[in-house]
Amino acid sequence: LYSATVNLKRPCPFWPDDGHCSIKDCHVEPCPEVRVHPHLHHRFSQMNWKLYSTIYNQSKEAFVDWARHDDAQDHFCELDDETSPDAEYVDLLLNPERYTGYKGASAWRVWNSIYEENCFKPRSVYRPLNPLAPSRGKSSLSLSFCPGLCLEKRVFYRLISGLHSSINIHLCAEFLLDEGWGRTVWGPNIQEFRHRFDTAETKGEGTRRLKNLYFLYLIELRALSKVAPYFERAIVNLYTGSSEEDGETKELLLQIFNEVKSFPMHFDEKSMFAGHKMEAKTLKEEFRLHFKNISRIMDCVGCSKCRLWGKLQTQGLGTALKILFSEREIQNLPEHSPSKGFQLSRQEIVALMNAFGRLSTSIYQLHNFRLMLKEKR
């Protein structure tokens, strides 16, 4: 789960390519070929998974079924074509998410496009990079939050804001503090954190941004709980390239799912798209296309490392949304045969787990920043 296949060379579909960041820390180090398991070089036709060169007939049937139904899925995000010659293996541990120095007009344009053109924006929000409306009291999805927007659009806006907040915390926690004499020092930048989240410096918006981070965390936590039955089936194997690692990886995933199940539910997705049937269907499609568009905007990020993690985290959230709105299909999954209603590709699984890992790290780093600020008082 710490290696991903991504295409970082896809052109921006929305505006002319402004060129890529030339800062050395923006560079993504591809996975050395010697570290890629030889079995993973074999590409099974029309699939997103990298498979053994030989597969048991039952597993092969399952994968064919996965491929056939993959195109029919209502994806909430744009997935990379893993068969593209531009797709490459990336070791995520060699390319940690951190502040690279990428900023300015290019970075502003990406977030501006997300908030101004592809997000359901509350009327009270004017500034393009303002992730949240000023606080009006309650932190729940009440009518006082995002006036003029229905529940589904308020949820959408809070998810994007939470993702933006999470990414900002990562950059503040792994900031380039010193560089010189061949020595690079990364660490927490308290001033940068305060600039983005302090109540006074953000005119009260910082608190709302952090609340949306927690909201996003609960949404993805809920998705992990909902998808557990999919992985608990005996037929599901995680093809890592090693049969021993297959079993270990699945066992670790099941442990995570068991922990998640013990966490009380804080969000009921059934309340969404529950109105008039045709209106609900139209709204859900609008919701899906808006988010899919945001995942495509990630191909416009000029910093390769920022693009890598932006794609992973938007794909992870898109996968979580796909899970939340596929409850009936997941409940009806057959135990010992390929399912025809719901599937996850390896790319989606890797993105989902890494996106949740990033959110968990954000909350951990947020706790650290609060301790540091307390010590400075």
Secondary structure as GFF3:
##gff-version 3
##sequence-region A 1 377
A	DSSP	beta_strand	3	6	.	.	.	ID=ss1
A	DSSP	three_ten_helix	24	26	.	.	.	ID=ss2
A	DSSP	three_ten_helix	33	35	.	.	.	ID=ss3
A	DSSP	three_ten_helix	38	41	.	.	.	ID=ss4
A	DSSP	alpha_helix	57	70	.	.	.	ID=ss5
A	DSSP	beta_strand	88	91	.	.	.	ID=ss6
A	DSSP	alpha_helix	105	117	.	.	.	ID=ss7
A	DSSP	alpha_helix	151	173	.	.	.	ID=ss8
A	DSSP	beta_strand	175	180	.	.	.	ID=ss9
A	DSSP	beta_strand	183	187	.	.	.	ID=ss10
A	DSSP	alpha_helix	190	197	.	.	.	ID=ss11
A	DSSP	alpha_helix	205	232	.	.	.	ID=ss12
A	DSSP	alpha_helix	243	261	.	.	.	ID=ss13
A	DSSP	three_ten_helix	269	271	.	.	.	ID=ss14
A	DSSP	alpha_helix	277	297	.	.	.	ID=ss15
A	DSSP	three_ten_helix	298	300	.	.	.	ID=ss16
A	DSSP	alpha_helix	304	324	.	.	.	ID=ss17
A	DSSP	alpha_helix	327	331	.	.	.	ID=ss18
A	DSSP	alpha_helix	346	376	.	.	.	ID=ss19
###
